[in-house]
Amino acid sequence: MWQPNSEAVAEVMRSGEAEDIGNVDFTNDEDSTIVTTHVSRSDDGIYTVHLLPMCDDDQIRVELHREKDLAVIEPGTSRPV
């Protein structure tokens, strides 16, 4: 189900509703969820990848692979909104 805004996306991600096919869980070797991801699109057409970590913040690095370069968000460098 397409979510209308980031608050709705976060609520769906946290709820773990079985019918929400937009969430993807990534697990470790012990079958514990490490992170849940969800992609949404805003009214202006911009896509947002949402990550809901289930581990310590310092265990997550985000890499955005673009055609000409790579953007990396290291643990502890994000800014709260």
Chimera marker file (.cmm) of the C-alpha trace (Angstrom):
<marker_set name="trace">
<marker id="1" x="0.000" y="0.000" z="0.000" r="1" g="1" b="0" radius="0.5"/>
<marker id="2" x="1.402" y="3.403" z="-0.989" r="1" g="1" b="0" radius="0.5"/>
<marker id="3" x="1.833" y="5.722" z="2.013" r="1" g="1" b="0" radius="0.5"/>
<marker id="4" x="0.981" y="9.448" z="1.733" r="1" g="1" b="0" radius="0.5"/>
<marker id="5" x="3.850" y="10.887" z="3.810" r="1" g="1" b="0" radius="0.5"/>
<marker id="6" x="6.937" y="9.990" z="5.841" r="1" g="1" b="0" radius="0.5"/>
<marker id="7" x="5.005" y="9.774" z="9.120" r="1" g="1" b="0" radius="0.5"/>
<marker id="8" x="2.635" y="7.210" z="7.590" r="1" g="1" b="0" radius="0.5"/>
<marker id="9" x="5.585" y="5.242" z="6.198" r="1" g="1" b="0" radius="0.5"/>
<marker id="10" x="7.281" y="5.132" z="9.614" r="1" g="1" b="0" radius="0.5"/>
<marker id="11" x="4.053" y="3.960" z="11.279" r="1" g="1" b="0" radius="0.5"/>
<marker id="12" x="3.578" y="1.145" z="8.751" r="1" g="1" b="0" radius="0.5"/>
<marker id="13" x="7.223" y="0.103" z="9.078" r="1" g="1" b="0" radius="0.5"/>
<marker id="14" x="6.951" y="-0.080" z="12.876" r="1" g="1" b="0" radius="0.5"/>
<marker id="15" x="3.619" y="-1.923" z="12.838" r="1" g="1" b="0" radius="0.5"/>
<marker id="16" x="4.923" y="-4.959" z="10.950" r="1" g="1" b="0" radius="0.5"/>
<marker id="17" x="1.533" y="-5.448" z="9.292" r="1" g="1" b="0" radius="0.5"/>
<marker id="18" x="1.625" y="-8.640" z="7.233" r="1" g="1" b="0" radius="0.5"/>
<marker id="19" x="-0.380" y="-7.107" z="4.380" r="1" g="1" b="0" radius="0.5"/>
<marker id="20" x="2.129" y="-4.287" z="3.946" r="1" g="1" b="0" radius="0.5"/>
<marker id="21" x="4.059" y="-5.635" z="0.978" r="1" g="1" b="0" radius="0.5"/>
<marker id="22" x="6.164" y="-2.463" z="0.744" r="1" g="1" b="0" radius="0.5"/>
<marker id="23" x="8.483" y="-3.433" z="3.603" r="1" g="1" b="0" radius="0.5"/>
<marker id="24" x="11.583" y="-5.539" z="3.042" r="1" g="1" b="0" radius="0.5"/>
<marker id="25" x="13.372" y="-7.083" z="6.037" r="1" g="1" b="0" radius="0.5"/>
<marker id="26" x="17.060" y="-7.976" z="5.947" r="1" g="1" b="0" radius="0.5"/>
<marker id="27" x="18.186" y="-10.573" z="8.472" r="1" g="1" b="0" radius="0.5"/>
<marker id="28" x="21.486" y="-11.859" z="9.871" r="1" g="1" b="0" radius="0.5"/>
<marker id="29" x="22.716" y="-15.465" z="10.141" r="1" g="1" b="0" radius="0.5"/>
<marker id="30" x="20.596" y="-15.977" z="13.278" r="1" g="1" b="0" radius="0.5"/>
<marker id="31" x="17.466" y="-14.886" z="11.332" r="1" g="1" b="0" radius="0.5"/>
<marker id="32" x="17.104" y="-11.687" z="13.379" r="1" g="1" b="0" radius="0.5"/>
<marker id="33" x="15.986" y="-8.594" z="11.490" r="1" g="1" b="0" radius="0.5"/>
<marker id="34" x="18.843" y="-6.105" z="11.021" r="1" g="1" b="0" radius="0.5"/>
<marker id="35" x="16.975" y="-3.420" z="9.093" r="1" g="1" b="0" radius="0.5"/>
<marker id="36" x="13.591" y="-2.899" z="7.483" r="1" g="1" b="0" radius="0.5"/>
<marker id="37" x="13.433" y="-0.792" z="4.309" r="1" g="1" b="0" radius="0.5"/>
<marker id="38" x="10.612" y="0.939" z="2.538" r="1" g="1" b="0" radius="0.5"/>
<marker id="39" x="10.519" y="3.222" z="-0.524" r="1" g="1" b="0" radius="0.5"/>
<marker id="40" x="7.955" y="5.986" z="-0.829" r="1" g="1" b="0" radius="0.5"/>
<marker id="41" x="7.295" y="8.746" z="-3.344" r="1" g="1" b="0" radius="0.5"/>
<marker id="42" x="6.200" y="12.243" z="-2.394" r="1" g="1" b="0" radius="0.5"/>
<marker id="43" x="3.752" y="14.404" z="-4.327" r="1" g="1" b="0" radius="0.5"/>
<marker id="44" x="6.673" y="16.166" z="-6.061" r="1" g="1" b="0" radius="0.5"/>
<marker id="45" x="7.885" y="12.825" z="-7.470" r="1" g="1" b="0" radius="0.5"/>
<marker id="46" x="10.952" y="12.464" z="-5.225" r="1" g="1" b="0" radius="0.5"/>
<marker id="47" x="11.642" y="8.914" z="-3.990" r="1" g="1" b="0" radius="0.5"/>
<marker id="48" x="12.756" y="8.359" z="-0.399" r="1" g="1" b="0" radius="0.5"/>
<marker id="49" x="14.353" y="5.168" z="0.924" r="1" g="1" b="0" radius="0.5"/>
<marker id="50" x="13.385" y="4.713" z="4.574" r="1" g="1" b="0" radius="0.5"/>
<marker id="51" x="15.538" y="2.542" z="6.855" r="1" g="1" b="0" radius="0.5"/>
<marker id="52" x="14.323" y="1.284" z="10.223" r="1" g="1" b="0" radius="0.5"/>
<marker id="53" x="17.402" y="-0.233" z="11.929" r="1" g="1" b="0" radius="0.5"/>
<marker id="54" x="16.928" y="-3.026" z="14.457" r="1" g="1" b="0" radius="0.5"/>
<marker id="55" x="20.577" y="-2.871" z="15.542" r="1" g="1" b="0" radius="0.5"/>
<marker id="56" x="22.923" y="-0.293" z="17.039" r="1" g="1" b="0" radius="0.5"/>
<marker id="57" x="23.250" y="2.906" z="15.017" r="1" g="1" b="0" radius="0.5"/>
<marker id="58" x="27.006" y="2.399" z="14.658" r="1" g="1" b="0" radius="0.5"/>
<marker id="59" x="26.377" y="-0.863" z="12.772" r="1" g="1" b="0" radius="0.5"/>
<marker id="60" x="24.653" y="0.851" z="9.820" r="1" g="1" b="0" radius="0.5"/>
<marker id="61" x="26.334" y="2.582" z="6.882" r="1" g="1" b="0" radius="0.5"/>
<marker id="62" x="24.285" y="3.861" z="3.947" r="1" g="1" b="0" radius="0.5"/>
<marker id="63" x="25.786" y="3.888" z="0.447" r="1" g="1" b="0" radius="0.5"/>
<marker id="64" x="24.028" y="5.593" z="-2.445" r="1" g="1" b="0" radius="0.5"/>
<marker id="65" x="25.441" y="4.188" z="-5.685" r="1" g="1" b="0" radius="0.5"/>
<marker id="66" x="25.043" y="6.710" z="-8.479" r="1" g="1" b="0" radius="0.5"/>
<marker id="67" x="26.145" y="6.532" z="-12.096" r="1" g="1" b="0" radius="0.5"/>
<marker id="68" x="29.252" y="8.696" z="-11.618" r="1" g="1" b="0" radius="0.5"/>
<marker id="69" x="30.007" y="8.475" z="-7.916" r="1" g="1" b="0" radius="0.5"/>
<marker id="70" x="29.187" y="7.038" z="-4.520" r="1" g="1" b="0" radius="0.5"/>
<marker id="71" x="27.657" y="8.881" z="-1.573" r="1" g="1" b="0" radius="0.5"/>
<marker id="72" x="28.302" y="7.327" z="1.845" r="1" g="1" b="0" radius="0.5"/>
<marker id="73" x="26.594" y="8.179" z="5.128" r="1" g="1" b="0" radius="0.5"/>
<marker id="74" x="28.780" y="6.909" z="7.948" r="1" g="1" b="0" radius="0.5"/>
<marker id="75" x="27.413" y="6.061" z="11.413" r="1" g="1" b="0" radius="0.5"/>
<marker id="76" x="27.113" y="9.153" z="13.590" r="1" g="1" b="0" radius="0.5"/>
<marker id="77" x="27.112" y="11.630" z="10.678" r="1" g="1" b="0" radius="0.5"/>
<marker id="78" x="23.393" y="11.878" z="10.034" r="1" g="1" b="0" radius="0.5"/>
<marker id="79" x="21.456" y="14.937" z="11.027" r="1" g="1" b="0" radius="0.5"/>
<marker id="80" x="18.149" y="14.783" z="12.880" r="1" g="1" b="0" radius="0.5"/>
<marker id="81" x="15.147" y="16.406" z="11.205" r="1" g="1" b="0" radius="0.5"/>
<link id1="1" id2="2" r="1" g="1" b="0" radius="0.2"/>
<link id1="2" id2="3" r="1" g="1" b="0" radius="0.2"/>
<link id1="3" id2="4" r="1" g="1" b="0" radius="0.2"/>
<link id1="4" id2="5" r="1" g="1" b="0" radius="0.2"/>
<link id1="5" id2="6" r="1" g="1" b="0" radius="0.2"/>
<link id1="6" id2="7" r="1" g="1" b="0" radius="0.2"/>
<link id1="7" id2="8" r="1" g="1" b="0" radius="0.2"/>
<link id1="8" id2="9" r="1" g="1" b="0" radius="0.2"/>
<link id1="9" id2="10" r="1" g="1" b="0" radius="0.2"/>
<link id1="10" id2="11" r="1" g="1" b="0" radius="0.2"/>
<link id1="11" id2="12" r="1" g="1" b="0" radius="0.2"/>
<link id1="12" id2="13" r="1" g="1" b="0" radius="0.2"/>
<link id1="13" id2="14" r="1" g="1" b="0" radius="0.2"/>
<link id1="14" id2="15" r="1" g="1" b="0" radius="0.2"/>
<link id1="15" id2="16" r="1" g="1" b="0" radius="0.2"/>
<link id1="16" id2="17" r="1" g="1" b="0" radius="0.2"/>
<link id1="17" id2="18" r="1" g="1" b="0" radius="0.2"/>
<link id1="18" id2="19" r="1" g="1" b="0" radius="0.2"/>
<link id1="19" id2="20" r="1" g="1" b="0" radius="0.2"/>
<link id1="20" id2="21" r="1" g="1" b="0" radius="0.2"/>
<link id1="21" id2="22" r="1" g="1" b="0" radius="0.2"/>
<link id1="22" id2="23" r="1" g="1" b="0" radius="0.2"/>
<link id1="23" id2="24" r="1" g="1" b="0" radius="0.2"/>
<link id1="24" id2="25" r="1" g="1" b="0" radius="0.2"/>
<link id1="25" id2="26" r="1" g="1" b="0" radius="0.2"/>
<link id1="26" id2="27" r="1" g="1" b="0" radius="0.2"/>
<link id1="27" id2="28" r="1" g="1" b="0" radius="0.2"/>
<link id1="28" id2="29" r="1" g="1" b="0" radius="0.2"/>
<link id1="29" id2="30" r="1" g="1" b="0" radius="0.2"/>
<link id1="30" id2="31" r="1" g="1" b="0" radius="0.2"/>
<link id1="31" id2="32" r="1" g="1" b="0" radius="0.2"/>
<link id1="32" id2="33" r="1" g="1" b="0" radius="0.2"/>
<link id1="33" id2="34" r="1" g="1" b="0" radius="0.2"/>
<link id1="34" id2="35" r="1" g="1" b="0" radius="0.2"/>
<link id1="35" id2="36" r="1" g="1" b="0" radius="0.2"/>
<link id1="36" id2="37" r="1" g="1" b="0" radius="0.2"/>
<link id1="37" id2="38" r="1" g="1" b="0" radius="0.2"/>
<link id1="38" id2="39" r="1" g="1" b="0" radius="0.2"/>
<link id1="39" id2="40" r="1" g="1" b="0" radius="0.2"/>
<link id1="40" id2="41" r="1" g="1" b="0" radius="0.2"/>
<link id1="41" id2="42" r="1" g="1" b="0" radius="0.2"/>
<link id1="42" id2="43" r="1" g="1" b="0" radius="0.2"/>
<link id1="43" id2="44" r="1" g="1" b="0" radius="0.2"/>
<link id1="44" id2="45" r="1" g="1" b="0" radius="0.2"/>
<link id1="45" id2="46" r="1" g="1" b="0" radius="0.2"/>
<link id1="46" id2="47" r="1" g="1" b="0" radius="0.2"/>
<link id1="47" id2="48" r="1" g="1" b="0" radius="0.2"/>
<link id1="48" id2="49" r="1" g="1" b="0" radius="0.2"/>
<link id1="49" id2="50" r="1" g="1" b="0" radius="0.2"/>
<link id1="50" id2="51" r="1" g="1" b="0" radius="0.2"/>
<link id1="51" id2="52" r="1" g="1" b="0" radius="0.2"/>
<link id1="52" id2="53" r="1" g="1" b="0" radius="0.2"/>
<link id1="53" id2="54" r="1" g="1" b="0" radius="0.2"/>
<link id1="54" id2="55" r="1" g="1" b="0" radius="0.2"/>
<link id1="55" id2="56" r="1" g="1" b="0" radius="0.2"/>
<link id1="56" id2="57" r="1" g="1" b="0" radius="0.2"/>
<link id1="57" id2="58" r="1" g="1" b="0" radius="0.2"/>
<link id1="58" id2="59" r="1" g="1" b="0" radius="0.2"/>
<link id1="59" id2="60" r="1" g="1" b="0" radius="0.2"/>
<link id1="60" id2="61" r="1" g="1" b="0" radius="0.2"/>
<link id1="61" id2="62" r="1" g="1" b="0" radius="0.2"/>
<link id1="62" id2="63" r="1" g="1" b="0" radius="0.2"/>
<link id1="63" id2="64" r="1" g="1" b="0" radius="0.2"/>
<link id1="64" id2="65" r="1" g="1" b="0" radius="0.2"/>
<link id1="65" id2="66" r="1" g="1" b="0" radius="0.2"/>
<link id1="66" id2="67" r="1" g="1" b="0" radius="0.2"/>
<link id1="67" id2="68" r="1" g="1" b="0" radius="0.2"/>
<link id1="68" id2="69" r="1" g="1" b="0" radius="0.2"/>
<link id1="69" id2="70" r="1" g="1" b="0" radius="0.2"/>
<link id1="70" id2="71" r="1" g="1" b="0" radius="0.2"/>
<link id1="71" id2="72" r="1" g="1" b="0" radius="0.2"/>
<link id1="72" id2="73" r="1" g="1" b="0" radius="0.2"/>
<link id1="73" id2="74" r="1" g="1" b="0" radius="0.2"/>
<link id1="74" id2="75" r="1" g="1" b="0" radius="0.2"/>
<link id1="75" id2="76" r="1" g="1" b="0" radius="0.2"/>
<link id1="76" id2="77" r="1" g="1" b="0" radius="0.2"/>
<link id1="77" id2="78" r="1" g="1" b="0" radius="0.2"/>
<link id1="78" id2="79" r="1" g="1" b="0" radius="0.2"/>
<link id1="79" id2="80" r="1" g="1" b="0" radius="0.2"/>
<link id1="80" id2="81" r="1" g="1" b="0" radius="0.2"/>
</marker_set>
